[in-house]
């Protein structure tokens, strides 16, 4: 039997698996990811820790299934995006990676937008989460590091580089920098911050080979020297592929540490606050949020229910009785990306009364995230001009049937959970097997390897009830957004003077 080594570098954990050509996982390792340094808008990770964890995960697989490990035919890694790994000209990390949560570049982004004006199509998309804004911040705050830059890589591309010695990226994950690289109407965003385009790695398709596993690597990679490493793409693209949603007319919702929701079409469309990205023959309209299952973890910690089993704890809360008066929750605990792109939004419970309990808070959190899903879906469907057939749902939260039904009822669309509990790993395996030629295309591989586990149909009566709550949710957002901004400003001022 032959297998591929599929990996998924997530926001909080690293998963690796040996997966055969039928899509069956033969061995799996899960390791907690490195801790980010998070404080007042900062969020950094030592990228070398990702390499250490990859070696550790591969070692666990080799120890569990040594014969299978020696039968690996290819490696493919999908990984968290909107995170920059900065390498010097010597190929070494020059500073910690800036993660998807980092908002330090908000002011630099505003200055860059003003400098570019409205003449470049990418200008309106430049915000605190945009990679070019991060680089503008680096130029302003750490100029020596900026001047010594050799390359900027996505996390999975950094791991591919560690395995092969070759720097490369895919056009899906690097879409925003590739768009900013283009000179439009004489406006050159890279030149605006004195950034050479040479810091971008060569671009490969997801199913292209980056190179072979090179000799001289630590065990157990010394046992698979010469095995091809495929470029793959970001974790969202990988999970969508693993859910079988990489096809027109479908929507996807990946709910891990954060939520990602979007719809897939045949033509590029635009919608306020959403990302439109070329998915190589298909177009995605949607994008990542700042909240998701991590919001549930926050609630459990707040309630003192940290047993280590998030699923069991949230199930226990949902099993309780609800108060008849609804409760709303705005899930913006750390700002928001899609569709608001505002680092200053903050969360809130609205409508609390003395009789509300932990069960009411739990439902409000799940519903609040699903209301945000609906906002993104409505904008995507309006841009596409038609509703999606269904929402393919994956990630850790997809194991919770209550949340799946809530999403179906709020969005008014069928929610379909894939059979694979790890769609990101399956998506990476699909890349590897397609790259090896086992399948003629990603579409064929999805048809052969992706199965459906459960389908949740929206309930018409509950959907009507949620319509009324959704209207109040939108009013709550509008009312509280300026208050959030002022509170954040007060927090920054207090931090600057070391006291409130």
Secondary structure, 3 states (H helix, E strand, C coil): CCEEEEEEECCCEEEEEEEECCCCEEEEEEEECCCCEEECCEEEECHHHHHHHHHHHHHHHHHHCHHHHHCEEEEEEEECCCCEEEEECCCCEEEEEECCCCCCCHHHHHHHHHHHCCCCCCHHHCCCCCHHHHHHHHHHHCHHHHHCEEEEECHHHHHHHHHHCCCEEECCCCHHHHHHHCCECCECHHHHCCCCHHHECEEECCCCEEEECCCCCCCCHHHCCCCEEECCCEHHHHHHHHCCCCCCCCEEEEECCCEEEEEEECCCCCCCCCEEEECCCCEEEEEECCCCHHHHHHHHHHCCCCCCCHHHHHHHHHCCCCCCCCCEEECCCCCECCCCCECCCCCEEECCCCCCCHHHHHHHHHHHHHHHHHHHHHHHHHHHCCCCCCEEEECHHHHCHHHHHHHHHHHCCCEEEECCCCHHHHHHHHHHHHHCCCCCCHHHHHHHHCCEEEEECCCHHHHHHHHHHHHHHHHHHHHHHHHHHHHHHHHHHHHHCCCC
